[in-house]
């Protein structure tokens, strides 16, 4: 359930029940002149310049990671109001909401938006193990029609962010355009992504040979057993 949009929603009857979230003011996100955050198990909005905050949702369920669309017209967030953490999107103008996922997993995260109006998210949904967290793109009404999903070919990641090069200069020698930032940890094990068996780096590095200590040595660079022809001085 969504509260009425705008500051008038702050006059709704207060909620005095228990909170499922362990914190109070959490997951702040700023876009244009608004800041979105989670408090009292709901998503709230407030003007960046200061003033009274108003409750955007009234679900009385654990919520997390609200992210405002770049144009400030839509908000995506995670809510457990239907049992498991799922991703929802709603219009700031009239509060109309749409459920984007039906994953039924233990955790989910909204990471942001693409320039085309799609929601960036991470989840271990439809993966063989709970720590195989993958980046996904979810379509919305802004991008055409909601309901479609595609998994991005990045391997296990814990978070991601996408932005545009604002000054128009070349980025990485490829010209101006979208810039992505990935936080790569191998799920709950917190190990390096290179230990994932299907990890493929963007560039290759020369193999460093080490002085043998026995009939076989292991190279720390290539992660496989090698037989050097002669010891390295």
C-alpha positions as CSV (number, residue, x, y, z in Angstrom):
1,X,0.0,0.0,0.0
2,X,1.3,3.5,-0.9
3,X,0.7,6.6,1.1
4,X,-0.8,9.6,-0.7
5,X,2.0,11.4,-2.6
6,X,3.3,14.7,-1.2
7,X,3.8,16.2,2.2
8,X,0.1,15.7,3.0
9,X,0.9,12.0,3.6
10,X,2.7,13.0,6.8
11,X,-0.7,13.6,8.4
12,X,-1.7,10.0,8.1
13,X,-2.4,8.1,11.3
14,X,1.0,7.2,12.9
15,X,2.1,3.6,13.2
16,X,3.0,2.4,16.7
17,X,3.6,-1.3,16.0
18,X,6.9,-3.2,16.0
19,X,9.5,-2.6,13.3
20,X,11.1,-5.4,11.4
21,X,14.2,-3.4,10.3
22,X,17.0,-3.2,12.8
23,X,17.9,0.4,12.0
24,X,16.0,3.6,11.7
25,X,17.2,6.1,9.0
26,X,18.7,3.8,6.4
27,X,19.6,3.5,2.7
28,X,19.6,7.3,1.7
29,X,19.6,8.1,-2.0
30,X,19.6,11.6,-3.5
31,X,18.3,12.5,-7.0
32,X,17.6,16.1,-8.2
33,X,15.9,17.9,-5.2
34,X,14.7,14.8,-3.3
35,X,16.2,12.3,-0.9
36,X,14.7,8.9,-0.4
37,X,15.4,6.8,2.7
38,X,13.9,4.0,4.8
39,X,12.5,4.6,8.3
40,X,10.0,2.7,10.4
41,X,9.8,-0.1,7.8
42,X,8.6,2.3,5.0
43,X,10.1,4.4,2.3
44,X,10.1,8.2,3.0
45,X,10.9,11.2,0.8
46,X,12.2,14.6,1.8
47,X,13.4,17.8,0.1
48,X,17.2,18.1,-0.2
49,X,16.9,21.8,0.8
50,X,15.3,20.7,4.1
51,X,11.8,20.5,5.4
52,X,9.2,17.9,6.4
53,X,9.6,14.4,5.2
54,X,6.6,12.4,4.1
55,X,5.9,8.7,4.0
56,X,5.8,7.3,0.5
57,X,4.8,3.7,1.4
58,X,2.6,2.4,4.2
59,X,3.4,-1.3,4.0
60,X,4.7,-1.8,7.6
61,X,7.1,-4.4,6.2
62,X,10.9,-4.5,5.9
63,X,12.1,-2.2,3.1
64,X,15.5,-1.5,1.6
65,X,17.6,0.3,-1.0
66,X,15.1,2.9,-2.5
67,X,16.5,4.4,-5.7
68,X,15.0,7.4,-7.5
69,X,15.0,7.5,-11.3
70,X,17.3,10.1,-12.9
71,X,14.3,12.1,-14.0
72,X,12.8,12.0,-10.5
73,X,9.4,10.6,-11.7
74,X,9.8,7.0,-10.4
75,X,11.1,5.2,-7.4
76,X,12.3,1.6,-7.1
77,X,12.8,-0.2,-3.8
78,X,12.9,-3.6,-2.1
79,X,9.9,-4.6,0.1
80,X,9.0,-7.8,2.0
81,X,5.3,-6.9,2.2
82,X,4.4,-10.1,0.3
83,X,6.7,-12.4,2.2
84,X,10.1,-12.5,0.4
85,X,12.1,-9.4,-0.6
86,X,10.9,-8.3,-4.0
87,X,11.4,-5.3,-6.2
88,X,8.7,-2.7,-6.7
89,X,8.5,0.5,-8.7
90,X,6.1,3.4,-8.2
91,X,5.3,6.7,-9.7
92,X,6.0,9.8,-7.5
93,X,3.1,11.6,-9.1
94,X,0.2,9.3,-8.2
95,X,1.8,6.5,-6.1
96,X,0.8,3.8,-8.6
97,X,3.1,0.8,-8.0
98,X,4.1,-2.3,-9.9
99,X,5.8,-5.4,-8.6
100,X,8.7,-6.2,-10.9
101,X,10.0,-9.5,-9.5
102,X,8.7,-12.8,-8.2
103,X,12.0,-14.3,-7.1
104,X,11.2,-15.7,-3.7
105,X,14.8,-15.4,-2.5
106,X,16.3,-14.4,0.8
107,X,17.7,-11.1,-0.3
108,X,17.5,-8.5,-3.1
109,X,19.0,-5.1,-3.8
110,X,18.0,-2.2,-6.1
111,X,21.3,-0.6,-7.3
112,X,20.0,2.1,-9.6
113,X,18.6,2.9,-13.0
114,X,19.8,2.8,-16.6
115,X,19.5,5.8,-18.9
116,X,16.8,3.9,-20.7
117,X,14.6,3.7,-17.6
118,X,15.4,0.2,-16.5
119,X,16.1,-0.9,-12.9
120,X,19.5,-2.3,-12.0
121,X,19.3,-5.0,-9.3
122,X,21.3,-7.8,-7.8
123,X,20.0,-11.1,-6.5
124,X,20.8,-14.8,-6.3
125,X,17.4,-15.7,-7.9
126,X,17.5,-18.8,-10.1
127,X,21.1,-19.5,-9.2
128,X,22.3,-22.9,-7.9
129,X,23.7,-21.4,-4.7
130,X,22.6,-18.4,-2.6
131,X,26.0,-16.8,-2.8
132,X,25.9,-16.6,-6.6
133,X,24.6,-13.0,-6.6
134,X,24.2,-11.7,-10.2
135,X,23.5,-8.3,-11.7
136,X,20.2,-7.9,-13.5
137,X,18.3,-5.4,-15.6
138,X,14.5,-5.1,-15.0
139,X,12.3,-3.3,-17.5
140,X,9.7,-0.7,-16.3
141,X,7.0,1.5,-17.8
142,X,9.7,4.1,-18.5
143,X,11.6,1.7,-20.7
144,X,8.6,0.3,-22.6
145,X,6.8,-2.4,-20.6
146,X,7.5,-3.9,-17.1
147,X,8.1,-7.5,-16.4
148,X,11.1,-8.5,-18.5
149,X,14.5,-9.4,-16.9
150,X,17.9,-10.1,-18.2
151,X,21.1,-11.2,-16.3
152,X,24.2,-9.2,-17.0
153,X,27.4,-11.2,-18.0
154,X,29.5,-9.9,-15.0
155,X,29.7,-13.0,-12.8
156,X,29.1,-12.7,-9.1
157,X,28.8,-9.1,-7.9
158,X,27.5,-7.6,-4.7
159,X,26.5,-4.2,-6.2
160,X,26.8,-2.1,-9.3
161,X,26.3,1.5,-10.4
162,X,25.8,3.1,-13.8
163,X,26.3,6.7,-14.8
164,X,27.1,9.0,-17.7
165,X,30.3,10.9,-18.3
166,X,29.1,14.4,-17.5
167,X,31.9,16.4,-19.1
168,X,31.7,14.8,-22.5
169,X,35.3,13.7,-22.4
170,X,36.5,10.3,-23.5
171,X,36.1,7.5,-21.0
172,X,38.7,4.7,-21.2
173,X,39.6,5.7,-24.7
174,X,36.1,4.8,-26.0
175,X,34.4,8.2,-26.0
176,X,31.7,9.7,-23.8
177,X,28.9,7.4,-22.7
178,X,27.8,5.2,-19.8
179,X,30.3,4.4,-17.1
180,X,29.8,1.3,-14.9
181,X,31.2,0.5,-11.5
182,X,31.0,-3.1,-10.1
183,X,31.6,-4.2,-6.6
184,X,32.8,-7.8,-7.0
185,X,32.8,-10.1,-4.1
186,X,32.0,-13.8,-4.3
187,X,28.8,-13.7,-2.4
188,X,28.9,-14.3,1.4
189,X,32.4,-15.8,1.2
190,X,33.9,-12.4,0.5
191,X,36.6,-13.8,-1.8
192,X,38.1,-12.4,-4.9
193,X,35.9,-12.7,-8.1
194,X,38.9,-14.3,-9.9
195,X,38.3,-17.5,-7.8
196,X,34.9,-18.0,-9.6
197,X,35.4,-20.8,-12.0
198,X,33.9,-18.9,-15.0
199,X,35.6,-15.6,-14.3
200,X,37.1,-14.1,-17.5
201,X,39.2,-10.9,-17.0
202,X,39.1,-8.1,-19.4
203,X,42.8,-8.3,-20.1
204,X,45.5,-10.9,-19.7
205,X,48.7,-10.6,-17.7
206,X,52.0,-12.5,-18.2
207,X,52.4,-15.6,-16.1
208,X,54.9,-15.2,-13.4
209,X,57.0,-18.3,-12.7
210,X,58.3,-19.1,-9.3
211,X,61.3,-21.1,-8.0
212,X,60.3,-24.7,-7.9
213,X,60.3,-26.4,-4.5
214,X,59.4,-29.9,-5.8
215,X,58.5,-31.8,-8.8
216,X,55.5,-29.5,-9.4
217,X,54.8,-25.9,-8.5
218,X,51.7,-23.8,-8.6
219,X,51.7,-20.4,-10.3
220,X,49.8,-17.7,-8.3
221,X,49.0,-15.8,-11.5
222,X,47.5,-18.5,-13.7
223,X,45.8,-20.5,-10.9
224,X,46.9,-23.8,-12.4
225,X,49.8,-26.3,-11.9
226,X,52.8,-25.5,-14.2
227,X,56.1,-27.2,-14.9
228,X,58.8,-24.5,-15.4
229,X,61.6,-25.5,-17.7
230,X,64.2,-24.0,-15.4
231,X,64.3,-22.1,-12.1
232,X,63.8,-18.4,-12.2
233,X,66.8,-16.5,-11.0
